[in-house]
Amino acid sequence: MREDMSTMVCVKEEEEDPGEKLSQDEIISRTKQVIQGLEALKQEHHSIMEGLVGTLRCLKQEEEGVLVEEKSHMIQKSLEMLELGLSEAQVMMALSSHLSSVESEKQKLRAQVRRLCQENQWLRDELAGTQQKLQKSEQSVAQLEEEKKHLEFMNQLKKYDEDLSPSEEKECDSSKETLDDLFPDDQDDQAPGIQGPGLMVSAATPPPSQQGGYEIPARLRTLHNLVIQYASQGRYEVAVPLCKQALEDLEKTSGHETLKI
């Protein structure tokens, strides 16, 4: 039986092609077959060893005892080699199992990396969209602030018109200059209170209330007072638009061709 098992193992080794590349599953399968063969040889050697020990006890002749003892040593050596082969096969099996678990863990980590990359890209897209919304919101806030300032200015102008009482208007009318002094013709000499091509009216020169039966509207007088106030403060960026507004109002009320413009 020992010769049959040895022959079977040798035949399997001869059938293997040295140049053939085996997969991991094929290596594991063949390793399991070798382990089974080695286990069978081990059991066979143990049974032979037990028979030799029993025979050695029964023999009385010295020569036959020496022969049986030599066979016993050979069997013991074969058993040690079988034990070594089994240990190496078990190490290969354990290593294969460990490599399989490592490969599985590597695949899991790769899947996590792909998922994290996708989440990172999604977060980048969300950040870009949020930044665009923030820029639009900041632009809207700036526009609303400008509109708020404009509305506050118009509200102050309206309150100024409403707070001007008839008695104050009458007193202002008695102390104002003529309309030609406020809006001089281009051919006339410039008055001492007006300088340059722009409308730079002196703070001490009030607008007239009437000229030749023409009465200046209350809004025009209000604009005149505001122009003087802002010009005295050095805020010409506000005074100049008010002057233009006064000229437009005067053109609407008196006509485009009038000499008062």
RODO-2510 file (C-alpha; in nm, 4 decimals, decimal comma):
residues 261
     n   res          X          Y          Z
     1     m     0,0000     0,0000     0,0000
     2     r     0,2895     0,2349     0,0771
     3     e     0,4293     0,1822    -0,2707
     4     d     0,0874     0,2501    -0,4270
     5     m     0,0442     0,5827    -0,2433
     6     s     0,3999     0,6895    -0,3248
     7     t     0,3448     0,6011    -0,6887
     8     m     0,0187     0,8019    -0,6932
     9     v     0,1905     1,1136    -0,5562
    10     c     0,4792     1,0785    -0,8002
    11     v     0,2438     1,0317    -1,0953
    12     k     0,0560     1,3506    -1,0036
    13     e     0,3824     1,5383    -0,9825
    14     e     0,4859     1,4050    -1,3260
    15     e     0,1497     1,5020    -1,4787
    16     e     0,2017     1,8670    -1,3840
    17     d     0,3484     2,0825    -1,6597
    18     p     0,6375     2,2937    -1,5239
    19     g     0,5561     2,5750    -1,7674
    20     e     0,1848     2,5793    -1,6819
    21     k     0,0615     2,8809    -1,4849
    22     l    -0,1926     2,7782    -1,2261
    23     s    -0,4501     3,0052    -1,0748
    24     q    -0,4844     3,0513    -0,7022
    25     d    -0,7926     2,8288    -0,6866
    26     e    -0,6161     2,5512    -0,8777
    27     i    -0,3149     2,5721    -0,6467
    28     i    -0,5398     2,5473    -0,3408
    29     s    -0,7283     2,2513    -0,4885
    30     r    -0,4091     2,0601    -0,5674
    31     t    -0,2623     2,1450    -0,2289
    32     k    -0,5679     1,9928    -0,0630
    33     q    -0,5231     1,6777    -0,2695
    34     v    -0,1561     1,6558    -0,1675
    35     i    -0,2530     1,7009     0,1970
    36     q    -0,4990     1,4144     0,1691
    37     g    -0,2277     1,1938     0,0149
    38     l     0,0233     1,2871     0,2829
    39     e    -0,2289     1,2155     0,5558
    40     a    -0,2907     0,8722     0,4068
    41     l     0,0841     0,8040     0,3892
    42     k     0,1203     0,9175     0,7462
    43     q    -0,1471     0,6770     0,8662
    44     e     0,0149     0,3998     0,6637
    45     h     0,3574     0,4698     0,8104
    46     h     0,2136     0,4726     1,1616
    47     s     0,0549     0,1323     1,1090
    48     i     0,3802    -0,0060     0,9637
    49     m     0,5749     0,1405     1,2545
    50     e     0,3441    -0,0225     1,5069
    51     g     0,3841    -0,3597     1,3292
    52     l     0,7632    -0,3308     1,3307
    53     v     0,7701    -0,2438     1,6992
    54     g     0,5507    -0,5467     1,7776
    55     t     0,7714    -0,7692     1,5621
    56     l     1,0851    -0,6357     1,7294
    57     r     0,9501    -0,7364     2,0686
    58     c     0,8708    -1,0904     1,9556
    59     l     1,1975    -1,1633     1,7773
    60     k     1,4676    -1,3422     1,9704
    61     q     1,7412    -1,3658     1,7122
    62     e     1,9785    -1,0742     1,7139
    63     e     2,0262    -1,0432     1,3353
    64     e     1,6571    -1,0252     1,2615
    65     g     1,6162    -0,7675     1,5404
    66     v     1,8806    -0,5427     1,3843
    67     l     1,7052    -0,5593     1,0469
    68     v     1,3688    -0,4706     1,1948
    69     e     1,5267    -0,1843     1,3877
    70     e     1,6783    -0,0404     1,0669
    71     k     1,3384    -0,0559     0,8981
    72     s     1,1896     0,1162     1,1991
    73     h     1,4403     0,4045     1,1679
    74     m     1,3602     0,4434     0,7969
    75     i     0,9890     0,4532     0,8695
    76     q     1,0482     0,7127     1,1428
    77     k     1,2465     0,9291     0,9013
    78     s     0,9689     0,9039     0,6431
    79     l     0,7170     1,0060     0,9080
    80     e     0,9215     1,3161     0,9906
    81     m     0,9334     1,4121     0,6228
    82     l     0,5591     1,3589     0,5969
    83     e     0,5037     1,5807     0,9009
    84     l     0,7191     1,8504     0,7415
    85     g     0,5258     1,8283     0,4142
    86     l     0,1948     1,8498     0,5960
    87     s     0,3145     2,1535     0,7933
    88     e     0,4249     2,3295     0,4759
    89     a     0,0944     2,2495     0,3040
    90     q    -0,0988     2,3873     0,6010
    91     v     0,1153     2,7036     0,5922
    92     m     0,0330     2,7421     0,2220
    93     m    -0,3373     2,7041     0,2958
    94     a    -0,3223     2,9625     0,5756
    95     l    -0,1245     3,2008     0,3535
    96     s    -0,3763     3,1597     0,0738
    97     s    -0,6619     3,2346     0,3120
    98     h    -0,4803     3,5433     0,4387
    99     l    -0,4133     3,6659     0,0846
   100     s    -0,7791     3,6180    -0,0022
   101     s    -0,8875     3,8266     0,2967
   102     v    -0,6317     4,0951     0,2084
   103     e    -0,7584     4,1068    -0,1508
   104     s    -1,1161     4,1338    -0,0287
   105     e    -1,0217     4,4189     0,2040
   106     k    -0,8380     4,5906    -0,0814
   107     q    -1,1481     4,5725    -0,2993
   108     k    -1,3554     4,7239    -0,0190
   109     l    -1,1055     5,0078     0,0212
   110     r    -1,1101     5,0748    -0,3523
   111     a    -1,4888     5,0939    -0,3446
   112     q    -1,4695     5,3396    -0,0541
   113     v    -1,2141     5,5502    -0,2436
   114     r    -1,4431     5,5662    -0,5471
   115     r    -1,7367     5,6638    -0,3282
   116     l    -1,5324     5,9330    -0,1522
   117     c    -1,4178     6,0724    -0,4878
   118     q    -1,7783     6,0931    -0,6034
   119     e    -1,8817     6,2646    -0,2794
   120     n    -1,5887     6,5053    -0,3114
   121     q    -1,6929     6,5986    -0,6653
   122     w    -2,0520     6,6457    -0,5505
   123     l    -1,9347     6,8722    -0,2676
   124     r    -1,7250     7,0746    -0,5140
   125     d    -2,0290     7,1234    -0,7364
   126     e    -2,2411     7,2248    -0,4376
   127     l    -1,9719     7,4707    -0,3267
   128     a    -1,9548     7,6287    -0,6728
   129     g    -2,3337     7,6645    -0,6844
   130     t    -2,3421     7,8133    -0,3344
   131     q    -2,0699     8,0641    -0,4247
   132     q    -2,2673     8,1752    -0,7302
   133     k    -2,5797     8,2180    -0,5176
   134     l    -2,3756     8,4167    -0,2639
   135     q    -2,2457     8,6506    -0,5347
   136     k    -2,5969     8,7069    -0,6666
   137     s    -2,7217     8,7731    -0,3128
   138     e    -2,4434     9,0253    -0,2502
   139     q    -2,5274     9,2031    -0,5756
   140     s    -2,8949     9,2100    -0,4804
   141     v    -2,8097     9,3493    -0,1361
   142     a    -2,5934     9,6228    -0,2890
   143     q    -2,8703     9,7147    -0,5329
   144     l    -3,1273     9,7241    -0,2538
   145     e    -2,8982     9,9472    -0,0474
   146     e    -2,8737    10,1936    -0,3361
   147     e    -3,2494    10,1890    -0,3837
   148     k    -3,2967    10,2406    -0,0109
   149     k    -3,0679    10,5443    -0,0107
   150     h    -3,2510    10,6894    -0,3103
   151     l    -3,5903    10,6357    -0,1470
   152     e    -3,4694    10,7933     0,1775
   153     f    -3,3460    11,0967    -0,0142
   154     m    -3,6775    11,1308    -0,1999
   155     n    -3,8635    11,0923     0,1291
   156     q    -3,6583    11,3709     0,2868
   157     l    -3,7265    11,5904    -0,0151
   158     k    -4,0981    11,5222     0,0124
   159     k    -4,1003    11,6007     0,3848
   160     y    -3,9123    11,9218     0,3163
   161     d    -4,1831    12,0266     0,0679
   162     e    -4,4610    11,9390     0,3117
   163     d    -4,3003    12,1199     0,6059
   164     l    -4,2751    12,4485     0,4159
   165     s    -4,5672    12,6548     0,5568
   166     p    -4,7431    12,9381     0,3650
   167     s    -4,6074    13,2001     0,6040
   168     e    -4,2515    13,0867     0,5494
   169     e    -4,3100    13,0883     0,1764
   170     k    -4,4334    13,4471     0,1978
   171     e    -4,1283    13,5595     0,3947
   172     c    -3,8980    13,3824     0,1504
   173     d    -4,0773    13,5461    -0,1441
   174     s    -4,0182    13,8961    -0,0042
   175     s    -3,6421    13,8411     0,0336
   176     k    -3,5582    13,6488    -0,2870
   177     e    -3,4023    13,7964    -0,5981
   178     t    -3,5552    13,7993    -0,9396
   179     l    -3,5793    13,4894    -1,1511
   180     d    -3,3270    13,6256    -1,3993
   181     d    -3,0655    13,6468    -1,1217
   182     l    -3,1232    13,2789    -1,0346
   183     f    -3,1166    13,1572    -1,3961
   184     p    -2,9244    13,4192    -1,5998
   185     d    -2,9211    13,4255    -1,9767
   186     d    -2,5987    13,3107    -2,1484
   187     q    -2,5585    13,6563    -2,3101
   188     d    -2,5767    13,8453    -1,9795
   189     d    -2,2862    13,8936    -1,7434
   190     q    -2,2583    13,6458    -1,4626
   191     a    -2,3841    13,7681    -1,1258
   192     p    -2,1433    13,7841    -0,8321
   193     g    -2,3169    13,4854    -0,6736
   194     i    -2,2797    13,2632    -0,9856
   195     q    -1,9394    13,1313    -1,0988
   196     g    -1,8308    12,9265    -1,3968
   197     p    -2,0436    12,7323    -1,6458
   198     g    -2,2129    12,5389    -1,3660
   199     l    -2,4863    12,6672    -1,1387
   200     m    -2,2812    12,7764    -0,8315
   201     v    -2,5288    13,0006    -0,6412
   202     s    -2,4105    13,1892    -0,3338
   203     a    -2,5659    13,0878    -0,0057
   204     a    -2,6544    13,4477     0,0677
   205     t    -2,8620    13,4895    -0,2547
   206     p    -3,2181    13,3603    -0,2069
   207     p    -3,4393    13,2820    -0,5110
   208     p    -3,7122    13,5287    -0,6165
   209     s    -4,0747    13,4599    -0,5579
   210     q    -4,2187    13,6656    -0,8414
   211     q    -4,1046    13,8496    -1,1523
   212     g    -4,3390    14,0392    -1,3751
   213     g    -4,6400    13,8617    -1,2365
   214     y    -4,4728    13,5165    -1,2619
   215     e    -4,4727    13,3206    -0,9349
   216     i    -4,2057    13,0523    -0,8775
   217     p    -4,3521    12,7158    -0,7699
   218     a    -4,2879    12,5904    -0,4171
   219     r    -4,0992    12,2840    -0,5481
   220     l    -3,8594    12,5079    -0,7394
   221     r    -3,7925    12,7168    -0,4294
   222     t    -3,7340    12,3961    -0,2326
   223     l    -3,4838    12,2721    -0,4882
   224     h    -3,3107    12,6106    -0,4796
   225     n    -3,2738    12,5960    -0,1021
   226     l    -3,1404    12,2406    -0,1207
   227     v    -2,8883    12,3404    -0,3872
   228     i    -2,7610    12,6216    -0,1648
   229     q    -2,7452    12,3892     0,1362
   230     y    -2,5522    12,1100    -0,0412
   231     a    -2,3244    12,3553    -0,2219
   232     s    -2,2307    12,5206     0,1078
   233     q    -2,1428    12,1749     0,2441
   234     g    -1,9282    12,0985    -0,0599
   235     r    -2,1555    11,8143    -0,1748
   236     y    -2,1618    11,9129    -0,5395
   237     e    -2,2422    11,5597    -0,6533
   238     v    -2,5879    11,6144    -0,4978
   239     a    -2,6256    11,9858    -0,5776
   240     v    -2,5638    11,9499    -0,9534
   241     p    -2,8441    11,6924    -1,0147
   242     l    -3,0808    11,9126    -0,8132
   243     c    -2,9932    12,2089    -1,0339
   244     k    -3,0687    12,0017    -1,3413
   245     q    -3,3981    11,8954    -1,1846
   246     a    -3,4855    12,2605    -1,1174
   247     l    -3,4129    12,3532    -1,4792
   248     e    -3,6273    12,0664    -1,6050
   249     d    -3,9158    12,1726    -1,3792
   250     l    -3,8836    12,5328    -1,4933
   251     e    -3,8805    12,4211    -1,8572
   252     k    -4,1973    12,2194    -1,8024
   253     t    -4,3813    12,5082    -1,6355
   254     s    -4,2560    12,8025    -1,8482
   255     g    -4,1815    12,6356    -2,1807
   256     h    -3,8615    12,5436    -2,3630
   257     e    -3,8157    12,8824    -2,5332
   258     t    -3,8600    13,0998    -2,2254
   259     l    -3,5763    13,3324    -2,1266
   260     k    -3,6039    13,2283    -1,7611
   261     i    -3,4274    12,8959    -1,8283
***
